[in-house]
Amino acid sequence: MTFHGRAGGRAAARGAAATLAIVSKTKSKSGQSTPATVVLTQAKAEFTLHPYDHDPNAQAYGEEAADALGVPHERIFKTLVAETETGLAVAVVPVAGRLDLKAFAAALKGKRAALADAAKVERVTGYVVGGISPLGQRKRLPTVVDESALGFETIYFSAGRRGLQIETAPENLIRLTQAVTAPITKL
């Protein structure tokens, strides 16, 4: 489902390609539009939605998405929220690694960071854990994207709900979140 910053139209006939049918459904009122997809659409950024069947028993949401979509773990990024000296901030790192909290704090010109409480993160972002997108959060937070994202033509990250990933150019994510990039991942 590739979008070019505008809503997809209805498929002209029942025999239309499956992709077209999915595009139409995705942009419908009952479809898969999320605050994150709205941000990308309004910015006229090209992106593709990748739905998958979410297992409610899954504990590692990013790894689940990578495995379900057949995408290398290094190319799917998870969104983490941490407390810093100046408040909450967002880290976007590959699911193949862990957030280096010291490097993250340094990227924000601080000394310390700690992962934030899940309930607080859900309240501030408007998303549930396992479906937190770096785009379309209730409150714009300072964001750091791991520099490894720039090594890919496109990356994947949560579209704002479990079972739905966005694929877009890392430059789109960086621009729309006003992120800095830095090496913030421990492998």
C-alpha positions in Angstrom: 0.0 0.0 0.0 2.0 2.9 -1.2 0.7 6.4 -0.7 1.9 9.6 -2.2 0.4 12.1 0.2 -3.2 11.8 -0.9 -6.0 9.4 0.0 -6.4 6.4 -2.3 -9.7 6.1 -4.3 -12.1 3.2 -4.5 -11.1 0.3 -6.7 -12.8 0.6 -10.1 -13.8 -3.0 -10.3 -13.9 -6.1 -8.2 -11.2 -7.5 -10.4 -8.8 -4.7 -9.5 -5.4 -5.7 -8.1 -5.4 -6.6 -4.4 -3.0 -3.7 -3.7 -5.6 -1.2 -5.0 -8.3 -2.8 -2.9 -6.1 -2.6 0.2 -5.2 1.1 -0.5 -8.9 2.0 -0.7 -9.7 0.1 2.5 -6.7 1.7 4.3 -7.9 5.2 3.7 -11.6 4.6 4.5 -13.2 5.7 7.7 -13.1 2.2 9.2 -9.7 1.5 7.7 -6.2 1.8 9.0 -5.7 5.6 9.2 -3.8 6.6 12.3 -2.4 10.0 13.5 1.0 8.8 12.1 -0.5 8.2 8.6 -2.3 11.5 8.7 1.1 13.3 9.4 2.7 11.5 6.4 -0.3 12.2 4.1 -0.4 15.9 5.1 3.3 16.2 4.4 2.9 14.5 1.0 5.5 11.9 2.0 5.5 8.6 0.2 4.9 5.7 2.5 3.6 2.1 2.4 1.4 0.5 5.1 2.2 -3.1 6.0 -0.5 -4.8 8.1 0.1 -8.2 9.8 -1.7 -10.4 12.2 -0.7 -9.3 15.7 -0.4 -12.1 18.3 -1.9 -10.7 21.5 0.6 -13.0 23.5 3.6 -11.4 21.8 6.1 -9.7 24.1 8.6 -8.4 21.6 6.4 -6.4 19.2 9.2 -5.2 16.9 10.6 -8.7 16.4 7.0 -10.0 15.9 6.5 -7.4 13.1 9.9 -8.2 11.4 9.2 -11.9 11.4 5.6 -11.5 10.2 6.6 -9.2 7.4 9.8 -11.1 6.5 11.9 -8.0 7.0 15.4 -8.0 8.6 15.3 -6.9 12.2 17.9 -4.2 11.5 15.4 -2.5 9.2 12.4 -2.4 11.6 12.7 0.3 14.2 11.1 0.5 17.6 10.0 3.7 19.3 11.1 4.1 22.9 10.4 7.0 25.2 12.9 8.0 27.9 13.1 10.5 30.8 16.0 12.9 30.4 17.1 15.8 32.6 14.8 18.1 30.4 11.8 15.8 30.2 10.6 13.0 27.9 12.2 12.3 24.6 11.8 9.7 21.9 14.4 7.2 20.7 14.0 5.3 17.4 16.3 2.3 17.2 16.4 -1.0 15.3 14.6 -3.9 16.9 17.8 -5.9 16.5 19.5 -3.8 19.2 19.0 -2.0 22.5 18.9 1.6 23.3 22.2 3.0 24.6 20.8 5.4 27.2 24.1 7.2 27.7 24.5 7.8 24.0 20.9 8.8 23.8 21.3 11.4 26.6 24.5 12.7 24.9 22.7 13.1 21.6 20.2 15.4 23.5 23.1 17.3 25.1 22.4 15.6 28.5 24.1 13.2 30.8 21.4 10.7 31.9 18.3 9.0 30.6 16.1 6.2 31.8 13.2 4.5 30.1 9.9 6.1 31.0 7.0 4.4 32.7 4.7 2.7 30.2 1.5 4.4 31.5 3.1 7.8 31.3 4.3 7.1 27.8 0.8 6.0 26.7 -0.7 9.1 28.2 1.8 11.5 26.6 2.0 9.9 23.1 -1.7 8.8 22.8 -0.5 5.4 21.6 -0.4 2.0 23.4 2.8 0.2 24.2 3.6 -2.0 21.2 2.0 0.4 18.8 3.8 3.7 19.6 4.7 5.6 16.5 7.3 8.4 16.4 4.8 10.3 14.3 1.5 11.8 15.3 2.0 11.8 19.0 -0.2 14.0 21.2 2.8 16.0 22.3 5.8 16.5 20.1 8.9 15.3 21.9 12.6 15.7 21.1 13.5 12.7 18.9 16.7 10.9 18.2 16.8 8.4 15.3 19.6 5.9 15.3 22.0 6.8 12.5 21.8 3.2 11.1 18.4 4.2 9.6 20.3 6.3 7.0 21.9 3.1 5.6 18.5 2.0 4.2 16.5 3.3 1.3 13.4 2.7 3.5 12.8 1.7 7.1 9.8 0.3 9.0 8.2 1.6 12.2 4.9 1.4 14.0 2.0 3.1 12.3 0.4 3.7 15.7 -1.3 0.4 16.4 -0.1 -3.1 16.9 -0.2 -5.1 13.7 0.5 -2.1 11.4 3.9 -0.9 10.2 4.8 2.1 8.1 7.6 1.9 5.5 9.1 5.2 4.4 12.4 6.8 3.7 14.3 7.5 6.9 14.6 11.1 5.7 10.8 11.5 6.0 10.8 10.3 9.6 13.7 12.6 10.5 12.2 15.6 8.8 8.7 15.2 10.2 9.9 14.5 13.8 12.6 17.2 13.6 14.9 14.5 14.8 18.6 14.4 15.2 20.5 11.3 14.2 23.2 9.6 16.4 24.6 6.2 17.2 22.3 5.3 20.0 22.0 1.5 19.6 23.9 -1.3 21.4 23.8 -4.5 19.5 
